[in-house]
Amino acid sequence: MGIFEKDRDLTEAPTEVRLVVDASDFRVPIRGFTMRLDRFLSHHLKWRSRSSVQTLVKDGYVEIDAARPEAPGGTGVRKVERRSGAKLQHGSKVFIRIPDEYRTLLLGETRDELTVLYEDHDVLVVDKPPLIAVHPSGRHMSDTLIQRVHLRYRDAIEAGELLPRLCHRLDRETSGIVLVSKRPVTHPALTIQFEDRLVEKGYLAIVEGIPDPPSGTIDAPIRLSTTSPVELEMTTAADGLPCKTDWETVAVAEGRSLLRLRIHTGRQHQIRVHMAAIGTPLVGDKLYGPDREIFLRAAAGELTDLDRAQLVIDRHALHSSRLVFTSPTSGERVEVLSGLPDDLCEAFPSFAAAH
């Protein structure tokens, strides 16, 4: 469950945050799980301090639908909870009302900028710029890709004719092709293609070093790291989820390589983890690149000049360049292509014409 209501007009500011207590988020057994309300909120609302979370609770902005043995998913009754130390159980639902004076600030300004690669009655395919999130979350609540899409169709959304939804996601730093369902009725038909691995996904990446051999397949399971201080860091591991990536070297220049990749699975950080595993991490990758401490400093806003020199560019050099899916309208296969984006062409001119 996301922090906001799934099917809503994203050109309007949200009125509340919704969370579900899930013991697996904290890597502990469900049985006997309890957690303080303020700690739970601090875990999910990372952009707020612990004291500001406690003030939010004290001022009556937090409601709880408590899980009970007879109602493990909650009773459906919401009650205001003003105690920061209140204990939460697995399955409880937590609702945080957003004060009116913060709603406009939270929404921010959404740019009317969208590059459309393909569109029909039910589907929109857009070219995501680097360094924007695909949807509102965490510290990135405004000017996300889906908000730009909703702005494009604002009149149709208000008339109840359309309600665009993402069919998959890209990391904030990754650029390239994103598939959007324009109507709720066609969303399941598109997302199930990803689940059943019927969508062909191709990428371009610039990596440090030269792969040897120049092409091949990485078939290495990955899972969340249990030792990293970074919560979402993935790692290769025998007990991980199946994960397979094909790579082909397109060009080599100045000790770096432009690769064309195809993923057979869609695991979190798959290409970044696999490329690092064979000794050719993505250029600009703060987490899987030369030093994990760079990621921690970046998260704290404390990158040094040496860090920036090592990274070369301000995002990891990964671009979603090819997507093939079946149109729910015609039943035909649709191929969408996107070339290496301007920022990577400018940073690495040797690769600009090579792909």
NUTI-142177 format. One line per 5 residues: number of its first residue (from 0); their letters; for each residue x, y, z of C-alpha. Coordinates in Angstrom, 1 decimal. Example, Ala and Ser with C-alpha at 12.3 -4.5 7.8 and 13.67 -1.06 7.14 Angstrom:
NUTI-142177
0> as> 12.3/-4.5/7.8 | 13.7/-1.1/7.1
This chain:
NUTI-142177
0> mgife> 0.0/0.0/0.0 | 1.4/3.4/-1.0 | 1.4/6.4/1.2 | -1.4/8.1/-0.9 | -4.7/6.9/-2.3
5> kdrdl> -3.9/5.1/-5.6 | -6.7/6.3/-7.9 | -6.8/10.1/-7.5 | -6.2/13.2/-9.5 | -2.6/14.0/-9.0
10> teapt> -2.9/17.6/-10.0 | -4.8/18.1/-6.7 | -2.9/18.1/-3.4 | -3.4/15.0/-1.2 | -5.4/15.3/1.9
15> evrlv> -3.9/12.4/3.9 | -1.1/9.8/4.0 | -2.2/6.2/4.4 | 0.1/3.5/5.8 | -0.2/-0.2/6.7
20> vdasd> 1.8/-1.7/9.5 | 3.8/-4.6/8.0 | 6.3/-6.6/10.1 | 8.2/-7.6/7.0 | 9.2/-4.0/6.4
25> frvpi> 11.3/-4.3/9.5 | 12.5/-7.9/8.8 | 10.9/-9.4/11.9 | 8.3/-12.1/12.4 | 4.6/-11.1/12.4
30> rgftm> 3.8/-13.0/15.6 | 4.2/-10.8/18.6 | 5.2/-7.8/16.5 | 4.6/-4.3/18.1 | 6.1/-0.9/17.4
35> rldrf> 5.8/2.6/18.8 | 3.7/4.9/16.7 | 6.4/7.6/16.4 | 9.0/5.1/15.4 | 6.7/3.7/12.7
40> lshhl> 6.0/7.1/11.4 | 9.6/8.2/11.4 | 10.5/5.0/9.4 | 8.0/5.9/6.6 | 8.1/9.7/6.7
45> kwrsr> 11.9/10.0/6.4 | 11.7/13.6/5.4 | 10.3/14.6/8.9 | 12.3/14.7/12.1 | 11.2/12.5/15.1
50> ssvqt> 10.1/15.5/17.1 | 8.0/16.9/14.2 | 6.3/13.4/13.9 | 5.6/13.5/17.7 | 4.0/17.0/17.3
55> lvkdg> 1.9/15.7/14.4 | 0.6/12.9/16.7 | 0.1/15.3/19.7 | -1.9/17.7/17.6 | -4.4/15.1/16.5
60> yveid> -3.5/14.6/12.9 | -3.0/10.8/13.2 | -5.8/8.2/13.2 | -5.4/4.4/13.6 | -7.6/1.5/12.5
65> aarpe> -6.2/-1.0/14.9 | -5.7/-4.7/14.1 | -7.1/-7.2/16.5 | -7.1/-11.0/16.7 | -10.7/-11.1/15.3
70> apggt> -9.9/-8.4/12.7 | -6.2/-8.8/11.6 | -6.6/-6.2/8.9 | -8.3/-3.6/11.1 | -11.9/-3.1/12.1
75> gvrkv> -12.7/-0.3/9.7 | -13.1/2.2/12.5 | -10.6/5.0/12.7 | -9.7/6.7/16.0 | -7.5/9.7/16.7
80> errsg> -4.3/8.7/18.5 | -2.4/11.4/20.4 | 0.1/9.2/22.2 | 3.5/8.9/20.4 | 4.3/5.8/22.3
85> aklqh> 1.1/3.9/21.3 | 1.8/0.4/20.3 | 1.0/-0.8/16.7 | 0.4/-4.4/15.7 | 0.9/-6.0/12.3
90> gskvf> -2.0/-5.2/10.0 | -3.1/-2.0/11.6 | -3.8/1.0/9.3 | -2.4/4.5/10.1 | -3.8/7.7/8.5
95> iripd> -2.1/11.0/8.7 | -4.2/14.1/7.8 | -2.2/16.8/6.0 | -2.8/20.3/7.4 | -4.4/22.6/4.9
100> eyrtl> -1.6/25.1/5.1 | 0.9/22.4/3.9 | -1.1/20.8/1.1 | -0.1/23.4/-1.6 | 3.5/23.3/-0.4
105> llget> 3.4/19.5/-0.6 | 2.1/19.5/-4.1 | 4.6/22.1/-5.4 | 4.7/23.1/-9.0 | 4.3/20.5/-11.8
110> rdelt> 6.0/21.4/-15.1 | 4.0/21.1/-18.3 | 6.8/19.2/-20.0 | 6.3/15.7/-21.4 | 7.9/13.9/-24.3
115> vlyed> 5.4/11.5/-25.8 | 6.8/8.5/-27.7 | 3.6/6.7/-28.5 | -0.1/7.2/-27.8 | -3.4/5.4/-28.6
120> hdvlv> -6.9/5.3/-27.1 | -5.8/3.4/-24.0 | -2.0/3.8/-23.7 | 0.6/6.5/-23.3 | 4.3/5.9/-23.6
125> vdkpp> 6.6/8.8/-22.4 | 10.3/9.5/-22.3 | 11.2/10.1/-18.6 | 13.9/12.7/-18.0 | 16.6/11.8/-15.5
130> liavh> 16.4/13.0/-11.9 | 12.6/13.1/-11.6 | 10.6/10.5/-9.7 | 7.9/8.5/-11.4 | 5.4/9.1/-8.6
135> psgrh> 5.2/11.1/-5.4 | 7.0/9.5/-2.4 | 9.5/10.4/0.3 | 11.3/13.6/-0.4 | 10.0/13.8/-4.0
140> msdtl> 6.4/14.9/-3.7 | 6.1/17.3/-6.6 | 6.8/17.5/-10.3 | 6.8/13.7/-10.7 | 6.3/12.0/-14.0
145> iqrvh> 2.7/10.8/-13.2 | 1.8/14.3/-12.1 | 3.0/15.7/-15.4 | 0.8/13.1/-17.1 | -2.2/14.0/-15.0
150> lryrd> -1.6/17.7/-15.9 | -1.6/16.8/-19.6 | -5.1/15.2/-19.2 | -6.5/17.4/-16.4 | -9.7/18.2/-18.2
155> aieag> -10.4/14.6/-19.1 | -9.6/13.5/-15.6 | -12.0/16.1/-14.1 | -14.7/14.9/-16.5 | -14.2/11.3/-15.4
160> ellpr> -13.1/10.1/-18.8 | -9.5/9.2/-17.9 | -7.4/8.3/-14.9 | -3.8/7.6/-16.0 | -1.7/5.1/-13.9
165> lchrl> 1.8/3.9/-14.2 | 2.3/0.3/-15.4 | 5.9/0.0/-14.1 | 8.6/2.1/-12.6 | 12.1/3.5/-13.2
170> drets> 14.5/4.7/-10.6 | 14.6/8.5/-10.1 | 18.0/8.7/-11.8 | 17.2/6.4/-14.7 | 15.9/8.0/-17.8
175> givlv> 13.8/6.6/-20.6 | 10.6/4.7/-21.6 | 7.7/4.5/-19.2 | 4.4/2.9/-20.1 | 1.2/4.5/-18.7
180> skrpv> -2.4/3.2/-18.8 | -4.8/6.0/-19.6 | -7.9/4.2/-18.3 | -8.3/2.0/-15.2 | -10.1/-0.7/-17.2
185> thpal> -6.9/-1.3/-19.3 | -4.4/-1.1/-16.5 | -4.6/-4.8/-15.4 | -4.2/-6.0/-19.0 | -0.9/-4.0/-19.2
190> tiqfe> 0.5/-4.8/-15.8 | -0.1/-8.5/-16.2 | 2.2/-8.4/-19.2 | 5.1/-7.3/-16.9 | 4.2/-9.9/-14.3
195> drlve> 4.1/-12.7/-16.9 | 7.4/-11.4/-18.5 | 5.7/-10.7/-21.9 | 7.2/-7.2/-22.1 | 10.6/-6.9/-23.8
200> kgyla> 12.8/-4.3/-22.0 | 16.0/-3.0/-23.4 | 18.4/-0.5/-21.9 | 21.5/1.5/-22.7 | 24.2/1.9/-20.0
205> ivegi> 27.6/3.4/-19.8 | 29.9/1.5/-17.4 | 33.3/1.8/-16.0 | 35.8/-0.6/-17.6 | 35.5/-2.9/-20.6
210> pdpps> 33.5/-6.2/-20.2 | 35.4/-9.3/-21.0 | 33.9/-11.1/-23.0 | 32.2/-8.2/-24.9 | 28.8/-9.8/-24.6
215> gtida> 27.2/-12.4/-22.5 | 24.5/-13.3/-19.9 | 24.5/-12.8/-16.2 | 22.3/-15.3/-14.5 | 22.7/-14.4/-10.8
220> pirls> 19.9/-14.3/-8.2 | 19.6/-11.1/-6.1 | 18.0/-10.1/-2.8 | 18.1/-7.3/-0.2 | 21.5/-7.1/1.5
225> ttspv> 21.3/-8.0/5.2 | 24.6/-6.3/6.0 | 24.4/-3.0/4.3 | 23.6/0.2/6.2 | 21.6/1.3/3.1
230> elemt> 18.0/0.0/3.5 | 17.3/-0.7/-0.1 | 20.7/-2.0/-1.2 | 20.5/-5.3/-3.2 | 23.2/-8.0/-3.6
235> taadg> 23.8/-11.1/-5.5 | 23.1/-14.2/-3.4 | 22.3/-17.9/-4.0 | 19.1/-17.6/-2.0 | 17.9/-14.5/-3.9
240> lpckt> 15.2/-14.2/-6.5 | 16.0/-15.5/-10.1 | 17.6/-12.7/-12.1 | 18.9/-12.7/-15.7 | 20.5/-9.9/-17.8
245> dwetv> 22.0/-10.0/-21.3 | 24.7/-7.5/-22.3 | 26.4/-6.5/-25.5 | 29.2/-4.0/-25.9 | 28.3/-1.3/-28.4
250> avaeg> 31.4/1.0/-28.2 | 34.5/1.5/-26.0 | 36.2/4.9/-25.3 | 38.5/6.2/-22.6 | 38.3/3.1/-20.4
255> rsllr> 34.5/3.1/-20.4 | 31.9/1.1/-22.4 | 28.5/1.7/-23.9 | 26.4/-1.4/-23.4 | 23.1/-2.5/-24.8
260> lriht> 21.2/-4.7/-22.3 | 18.1/-6.8/-22.1 | 16.6/-7.9/-18.8 | 14.5/-11.1/-18.6 | 13.4/-10.3/-15.0
265> grqhq> 12.5/-6.9/-13.4 | 14.2/-7.0/-10.0 | 15.0/-3.8/-8.1 | 18.3/-2.4/-9.2 | 18.9/-5.4/-11.4
270> irvhm> 21.2/-3.9/-14.0 | 23.1/-1.9/-11.5 | 23.8/-4.9/-9.3 | 24.6/-7.2/-12.2 | 27.0/-4.8/-13.8
275> aaigt> 28.8/-4.2/-10.5 | 29.0/-7.9/-9.9 | 31.1/-8.4/-13.1 | 33.4/-5.5/-12.3 | 31.9/-2.9/-14.6
280> plvgd> 29.6/-0.7/-12.4 | 27.5/2.0/-14.0 | 29.2/5.4/-14.4 | 27.7/7.7/-11.7 | 26.3/5.0/-9.6
285> klygp> 26.6/6.2/-6.0 | 25.4/3.0/-4.4 | 27.0/0.2/-6.5 | 30.0/2.2/-7.8 | 33.4/2.7/-6.3
290> dreif> 32.5/3.5/-2.7 | 29.2/3.0/-0.9 | 30.1/5.9/1.4 | 29.5/8.2/-1.6 | 25.8/7.2/-1.5
295> lraaa> 25.6/7.9/2.3 | 27.2/11.4/1.8 | 24.9/12.1/-1.1 | 21.9/11.2/1.0 | 23.1/13.6/3.6
300> geltd> 23.8/16.3/1.0 | 27.5/16.2/1.8 | 29.1/15.2/-1.5 | 32.7/16.3/-1.8 | 34.5/17.6/-4.9
305> ldraq> 36.4/14.3/-5.0 | 33.1/12.4/-4.9 | 31.8/14.3/-7.9 | 35.0/13.7/-9.8 | 34.7/10.0/-9.2
310> lvidr> 31.0/9.9/-10.2 | 31.7/12.0/-13.4 | 28.0/12.7/-13.8 | 25.2/13.5/-11.3 | 23.2/10.4/-11.9
315> halhs> 23.8/6.8/-12.9 | 24.2/6.3/-16.6 | 21.2/4.1/-17.3 | 18.5/4.7/-20.0 | 15.4/2.6/-20.8
320> srlvf> 15.8/2.5/-24.6 | 13.3/-0.1/-25.9 | 9.9/-1.4/-24.8 | 7.8/-4.0/-26.6 | 4.3/-4.7/-25.3
325> tspts> 0.9/-5.9/-26.6 | -1.7/-3.1/-27.2 | -4.9/-3.8/-25.2 | -6.7/-1.9/-28.0 | -5.5/-3.7/-31.1
330> gerve> -3.9/-6.8/-29.7 | -0.8/-6.1/-31.8 | 2.8/-5.9/-30.5 | 4.0/-2.3/-30.2 | 7.7/-1.4/-30.2
335> vlsgl> 8.9/1.9/-28.7 | 12.4/3.2/-29.0 | 14.3/6.0/-27.3 | 17.9/7.1/-28.0 | 20.7/8.0/-25.6
340> pddlc> 19.5/11.2/-23.8 | 21.1/14.6/-24.2 | 22.9/14.6/-20.8 | 24.7/11.3/-21.5 | 25.6/12.4/-25.1
345> eafps> 27.0/15.6/-23.8 | 29.0/13.9/-21.0 | 30.3/11.1/-23.3 | 30.4/12.5/-26.9 | 32.2/9.4/-28.1
350> faaah> 29.0/7.4/-27.5 | 26.6/9.9/-28.9 | 26.4/8.4/-32.4 | 27.3/4.8/-31.4 | 24.0/3.4/-30.3
